[in-house]
Amino acid sequence: MKILVVDDHALFRDGLKHVLVALVDAPNDELLIYEANTSEASIPVLKENPDIDLVLVDLNMPGQLGFVVLEYCRTYHSTIPIVVVSASNRKQDIQQAMDLGAMAYVPKDTTSKLMINILGIVMSGGLYFPQIVSDESKPFFTSRQLQVLTLIVEGQSNKVIAANMEIAEATIKMHVTAIFKKLGVSNRTQAALLAKEQGIFS
């Protein structure tokens, strides 16, 4: 497993590396952790290692903000799961991270046990975001997920949706899985019906 950690604090990166060891299933499995202390420094690492399995990125760093990493990955590495690990609890930051394709937003005061659970969810194609951005009256979807759900309601296949949105079909599959989980359904027909019933597009 290859993981890129983007954070300007060396001590935090070291601590995170100890936590990430728990992601490895067997003692003989190999875990490679790459590090970058700025958004700019992460780009060459991503270019040289397109097979990275997971990116953990802080938002507030010297130079360009961590959103740059999200934007770069959305454009060039759309299948790599990205988790924002930040001290910021601003709703605007969380929403922007979601809109740029992050699969999780983890506060830096999160316990190591919860962190591993969240990363497990992400590696399985799920999403995790603080409740602060959720509307308790109905499921909360990112703007990208709403696009996908809209096309599901129109009866389009993953392949067609991927072509329309100009992103990888594997990414569409991850969004569909997340949508099904949030709606508590198991197929596209149920998702479409429930979306209409709950007025998700209103």
Phi, psi and chi 1 to 4 in degrees:
 res  aa     phi    psi   chi1   chi2   chi3   chi4
   1 MET       -  134.2  178.7  179.7  -70.8      -
   2 LYS  -114.4  127.4  -65.2 -177.1  176.8 -178.3
   3 ILE  -129.3  136.8  -59.8  175.2      -      -
   4 LEU  -107.8  125.1  171.1   60.2      -      -
   5 VAL  -109.5  119.6  177.9      -      -      -
   6 VAL  -114.3  105.3 -171.8      -      -      -
   7 ASP  -159.7  142.4 -166.6  -71.7      -      -
   8 ASP   -84.9   -5.5   57.9  -43.5      -      -
   9 HIS  -101.9  112.7  -67.6  101.4      -      -
  10 ALA   -60.1  -38.5      -      -      -      -
  11 LEU   -64.1  -40.5 -170.9   60.7      -      -
  12 PHE   -67.5  -40.6 -178.1   78.2      -      -
  13 ARG   -61.1  -42.1  -66.0 -162.5  -53.4  -89.6
  14 ASP   -62.4  -43.5  -72.4  -18.1      -      -
  15 GLY   -64.6  -39.4      -      -      -      -
  16 LEU   -66.4  -34.6 -159.1   51.1      -      -
  17 LYS   -62.1  -38.2  -76.6 -170.0  -72.4 -173.6
  18 HIS   -66.4  -36.4  -71.2  -67.0      -      -
  19 VAL   -68.8  -40.3  173.5      -      -      -
  20 LEU   -66.7  -19.8  -66.9  173.1      -      -
  21 VAL   -57.5  -30.1  171.2      -      -      -
  22 ALA   -68.1  -13.5      -      -      -      -
  23 LEU   -75.6  -19.6  -74.9  176.7      -      -
  24 VAL   -79.3  126.5  179.2      -      -      -
  25 ASP   -72.6  -45.4  -66.7  -32.1      -      -
  26 ALA  -120.7  151.5      -      -      -      -
  27 PRO   -56.5  -29.4  -23.7   34.0      -      -
  28 ASN   -88.3   -7.0  -66.1  -31.0      -      -
  29 ASP   -68.3  143.8  -72.6  -13.0      -      -
  30 GLU   -96.5  135.3 -171.0  174.6   11.3      -
  31 LEU  -121.8  116.8  175.7   63.8      -      -
  32 LEU  -110.1  122.4  -65.2  175.9      -      -
  33 ILE  -115.0  118.8  -60.8  178.2      -      -
  34 TYR   -96.3  151.2  -58.8   92.2      -      -
  35 GLU  -128.8  147.2  -62.1 -179.8   50.2      -
  36 ALA  -145.1  137.7      -      -      -      -
  37 ASN   -99.3    0.9   60.2    0.2      -      -
  38 THR  -145.8  163.1   64.4      -      -      -
  39 SER   -61.3  -42.4  -65.7      -      -      -
  40 GLU   -60.9  -38.6  -63.7   88.9  -23.5      -
  41 ALA   -71.1  -20.3      -      -      -      -
  42 SER   -77.4  -26.6   71.5      -      -      -
  43 ILE   -62.0  -48.0  -55.5  -56.5      -      -
  44 PRO   -60.6  -35.2  -23.6   34.0      -      -
  45 VAL   -63.5  -42.9  179.1      -      -      -
  46 LEU   -66.9  -38.1  -72.5  162.5      -      -
  47 LYS   -64.8  -40.1  -73.8 -178.8  177.3  177.9
  48 GLU   -81.0  -18.2  -65.8  169.3    9.4      -
  49 ASN  -132.3   69.9  -58.8  -83.1      -      -
  50 PRO   -67.3  -10.3   25.3  -35.0      -      -
  51 ASP   -94.0   15.5   58.1  -19.1      -      -
  52 ILE   -58.9  137.7  -78.8  176.4      -      -
  53 ASP   -90.3  -23.0  -62.0  -66.9      -      -
  54 LEU  -160.1  141.1  178.5   66.5      -      -
  55 VAL  -122.4  128.6  174.7      -      -      -
  56 LEU  -112.0  124.6  -55.3  178.0      -      -
  57 VAL  -135.7  136.5   59.3      -      -      -
  58 ASP   -82.6  162.5 -171.7   14.3      -      -
  59 LEU   -96.8  -48.2  -67.4 -177.5      -      -
  60 ASN   -94.1  101.5  -63.3  -49.0      -      -
  61 MET  -136.5  161.2  -65.8  179.0  -74.1      -
  62 PRO   -58.6  145.0  -23.6   34.2      -      -
  63 GLY    82.7 -135.9      -      -      -      -
  64 GLN   -80.2  146.6  -65.0  178.8  -49.9      -
  65 LEU   -68.9  163.4  -62.0  178.1      -      -
  66 GLY   -62.3  -17.3      -      -      -      -
  67 PHE   -59.4  -26.5  -67.4  121.0      -      -
  68 VAL   -61.3  -39.7  169.8      -      -      -
  69 VAL   -64.3  -41.5 -179.2      -      -      -
  70 LEU   -62.5  -43.8  -73.7  163.3      -      -
  71 GLU   -64.4  -41.8  -69.3  170.4  -12.4      -
  72 TYR   -64.0  -46.0  177.6   83.6      -      -
  73 CYS   -66.7  -37.6  -73.3      -      -      -
  74 ARG   -61.5  -34.0 -176.5  175.4   68.1  169.2
  75 THR   -81.7  -43.0  -57.1      -      -      -
  76 TYR  -112.8  -20.0  -61.7  104.0      -      -
  77 HIS  -138.9   60.7  -58.0  -76.6      -      -
  78 SER   -67.4  -15.1   60.1      -      -      -
  79 THR   -92.5   -7.8   59.9      -      -      -
  80 ILE   -78.7  122.3  -61.7  178.4      -      -
  81 PRO   -67.3  134.9  -13.7   27.5      -      -
  82 ILE  -121.1  131.7  -56.0  178.6      -      -
  83 VAL  -118.3  124.7  174.1      -      -      -
  84 VAL   -86.1  127.9  171.9      -      -      -
  85 VAL  -119.3  105.1 -175.7      -      -      -
  86 SER  -139.1  153.0  176.1      -      -      -
  87 ALA   -82.0  -12.6      -      -      -      -
  88 SER   -78.0  135.0  170.2      -      -      -
  89 ASN  -116.7   20.9   60.6    0.2      -      -
  90 ARG   -68.9  130.3  -64.6  173.7   67.0 -115.7
  91 LYS   -57.9  -36.3 -176.4  174.9 -179.6  178.9
  92 GLN   -63.1  -38.8  -60.3   95.6  -48.9      -
  93 ASP   -67.5  -42.8  -71.4  -20.9      -      -
  94 ILE   -63.0  -45.2  -60.8  171.3      -      -
  95 GLN   -63.7  -42.2 -175.7   65.1   60.7      -
  96 GLN   -64.9  -39.8 -172.7  173.3   -6.4      -
  97 ALA   -61.8  -41.8      -      -      -      -
  98 MET   -63.0  -45.6  -64.5  173.0   77.9      -
  99 ASP   -65.0  -27.2  -69.7  -19.1      -      -
 100 LEU   -89.1    4.1  -72.7  174.1      -      -
 101 GLY   101.8    6.7      -      -      -      -
 102 ALA   -61.5  144.9      -      -      -      -
 103 MET   -98.3   -8.9  -65.4 -172.8   68.0      -
 104 ALA  -160.0  154.5      -      -      -      -
 105 TYR  -131.7  111.5 -167.5  103.9      -      -
 106 VAL  -115.1  118.7 -175.7      -      -      -
 107 PRO   -63.0  146.8  -22.0   34.0      -      -
 108 LYS   -70.4  -13.5  -80.6 -165.0  170.3 -179.7
 109 ASP   -91.0   11.0   59.4   -2.2      -      -
 110 THR   -67.7  143.1  -62.2      -      -      -
 111 THR   -70.6  156.1   64.3      -      -      -
 112 SER   -62.9  -35.9   57.9      -      -      -
 113 LYS   -63.9  -45.4 -177.1  177.5 -179.6 -179.9
 114 LEU   -66.3  -37.9  178.4   55.7      -      -
 115 MET   -56.6  -46.8  168.3   70.4   84.2      -
 116 ILE   -63.2  -40.4  -71.5  -59.8      -      -
 117 ASN   -62.1  -42.6  -71.6  -21.7      -      -
 118 ILE   -64.2  -44.1  -67.7  169.7      -      -
 119 LEU   -64.8  -33.8  -65.2 -178.8      -      -
 120 GLY   -63.7  -40.7      -      -      -      -
 121 ILE   -61.7  -45.2  -68.8  170.2      -      -
 122 VAL   -64.1  -44.7  168.4      -      -      -
 123 MET   -66.1  -18.0  -63.2  -58.5  -73.2      -
 124 SER   -93.8    4.0  -60.9      -      -      -
 125 GLY    95.1    5.9      -      -      -      -
 126 GLY   -91.7  178.1      -      -      -      -
 127 LEU  -124.2  154.7  -57.1  175.6      -      -
 128 TYR  -145.7  121.7  177.9   90.7      -      -
 129 PHE  -140.9  147.8  -68.7   94.3      -      -
 130 PRO   -57.1  147.7  -25.9   35.9      -      -
 131 GLN   -64.2  -15.9 -167.2   65.5   29.6      -
 132 ILE   -58.0  -28.2 -173.2  172.9      -      -
 133 VAL   -95.3    2.2  -61.5      -      -      -
 134 SER   -92.8  146.5  -62.0      -      -      -
 135 ASP   -98.6  111.8  176.7   -4.1      -      -
 136 GLU   -65.5  -14.7  -64.9  179.7   -1.0      -
 137 SER   -77.7  -20.7   64.4      -      -      -
 138 LYS  -159.6  163.2   55.2 -171.5  175.5 -176.1
 139 PRO   -58.3  146.0  -22.3   32.7      -      -
 140 PHE   -99.2  130.3 -178.7   86.9      -      -
 141 PHE  -123.2  145.4  -63.3   95.4      -      -
 142 THR   -70.0  165.3   66.9      -      -      -
 143 SER   -61.1  -36.1   59.0      -      -      -
 144 ARG   -67.1  -41.0 -177.7   58.4   60.1   91.9
 145 GLN   -65.3  -36.8  -71.1  169.5   -6.4      -
 146 LEU   -64.0  -36.9  -80.3  175.4      -      -
 147 GLN   -60.9  -47.4  -75.6 -179.4  -84.1      -
 148 VAL   -63.2  -45.4  173.1      -      -      -
 149 LEU   -62.7  -38.5 -176.9   53.6      -      -
 150 THR   -58.9  -43.1  -60.1      -      -      -
 151 LEU   -73.5  -29.6  -63.8  174.2      -      -
 152 ILE   -63.9  -44.0  -72.4  175.1      -      -
 153 VAL   -60.6  -32.3  170.4      -      -      -
 154 GLU   -79.0   -3.4  -67.8  176.6    3.2      -
 155 GLY    86.9   16.3      -      -      -      -
 156 GLN   -83.1  147.0  -63.5 -171.8   15.9      -
 157 SER   -80.0  166.1   66.7      -      -      -
 158 ASN   -57.8  -40.2  -73.1   -7.4      -      -
 159 LYS   -62.9  -44.0 -174.5  174.6 -178.0  178.9
 160 VAL   -68.7  -41.5  174.0      -      -      -
 161 ILE   -60.8  -43.6  -65.9  173.4      -      -
 162 ALA   -60.7  -41.5      -      -      -      -
 163 ALA   -66.3  -42.6      -      -      -      -
 164 ASN   -64.8  -39.4  -73.8  -20.0      -      -
 165 MET   -91.0   -6.2  -64.4  178.5   63.4      -
 166 GLU    58.4   44.2  -62.1 -177.3  -19.6      -
 167 ILE  -135.0  166.6   56.6  178.6      -      -
 168 ALA   -64.0  145.4      -      -      -      -
 169 GLU   -63.4  -32.2 -172.5  174.6   -8.7      -
 170 ALA   -62.7  -35.7      -      -      -      -
 171 THR   -67.9  -39.9  -57.1      -      -      -
 172 ILE   -61.0  -41.1  -63.1  -61.2      -      -
 173 LYS   -60.8  -39.6  -71.2  179.2 -179.9  178.0
 174 MET   -64.7  -41.9  -72.1 -167.6  -66.0      -
 175 HIS   -64.4  -41.7  -74.1  -46.3      -      -
 176 VAL   -62.6  -43.1  171.0      -      -      -
 177 THR   -59.5  -45.0  -62.4      -      -      -
 178 ALA   -64.1  -39.7      -      -      -      -
 179 ILE   -63.4  -45.2  -71.1  167.1      -      -
 180 PHE   -58.8  -43.0  -74.7    2.3      -      -
 181 LYS   -63.0  -43.0  -73.8 -177.8  179.1  178.9
 182 LYS   -67.8  -35.2  -72.3 -174.0  176.6 -176.2
 183 LEU   -85.0  -16.3  -70.5  174.2      -      -
 184 GLY    71.9   36.9      -      -      -      -
 185 VAL  -121.9  171.0  -59.8      -      -      -
 186 SER  -121.6   -3.6   58.2      -      -      -
 187 ASN  -150.0  172.0   60.9   56.4      -      -
 188 ARG   -69.0  -36.6  -55.9  168.1   84.8   84.7
 189 THR   -63.0  -45.7  -58.9      -      -      -
 190 GLN   -62.7  -40.9  -68.1  173.5  -13.5      -
 191 ALA   -61.3  -45.3      -      -      -      -
 192 ALA   -63.5  -44.9      -      -      -      -
 193 LEU   -63.8  -45.5  -70.3  173.1      -      -
 194 LEU   -67.6  -37.3 -165.1   57.2      -      -
 195 ALA   -60.8  -40.2      -      -      -      -
 196 LYS   -69.8  -42.8  -68.4  176.8 -178.3  177.5
 197 GLU   -62.3  -40.3  -70.9  175.2    4.4      -
 198 GLN   -84.2   -2.5  -65.7 -169.3    0.2      -
 199 GLY    63.2   38.1      -      -      -      -
 200 ILE   -63.6  -26.8  -71.9  172.5      -      -
 201 PHE   -93.4    4.9  -56.6  111.4      -      -
 202 SER   -82.8      -   61.6      -      -      -
